[in-house]
């Protein structure tokens, strides 16, 4: 499971977010042109960034990005403008540009944990897992009660095959949010790669106790049971999982969601079964 926190919750933590949206309106006629000093430009930059936040809420990312880019030109000395631009770039798939903007934010505000968490997540998306670990750990030294950050740290450790550290990070996430099933699910992913099949099944079942309609732990249990020779049970569970979300019938999708080599190998065997293969073809 690769679970990313919503951009909205990050941006709402900033002091620049206003209760009443600030809307910049174009006018066809202006009675005069004001003298533009640095303070005016700074304030206008903040108006634009507030406008961008409002557009994000309506998922108007392109419009929000254009305002954020202008905002950093007008208010380049405020980390908030760079931070929002960076998160927007990442949201729209411009990961490297997003990292560059977040690095500017970090220069201006090295003690802002939100910047470090976002930077760590961005490095993860670039497959720079050691850099992701570095930034996430730095952020957690400042704010250590953020379950999503521990989860992201666990994911980075998982990609580095540092299984003990991954489980520790996931457990910290669960301590803070006991119902955070993705962390429990991913502990199962680690355990399966360690050869602890029964423990992995137990973890996935715990995840389903929290949310019984999740396809991922359901399919993972199906694969594990099929590999143990319980083929009929495995097939039945796999059919149930795919009815919940047929994206899990794609191997690439499973890899993207951090399924390891052993679990993928066993999944291929299950998918090769005629009952599942015919289902995947439809």
Secondary structure, DSSP 8 states (H G I E B T S, - for coil): ------HHHHHHTSTT--SS-------S--S------HHHHHHHHHHHHHHHHHHHHTT-HHHHHHHHHHHHHH-TT-HHHHHHHHHHHHHTT-HHHHHHHHHHHHHH-TT-HHHHHHHHHHHHHTT-HHHHHHHHHHHHHH----HHHHHHHHHHHHHTT-HHHHHHHHHHHHHH-TT-HHHHHHHHHHHHHTT-HHHHHHHHHHHHHH-TT-HHHHHHHHHHHHHTT-HHHHHHHHHHHHHH-GGGG-HHHHHHTT--HHHHHHHHHHHHSHHHHHHHH-
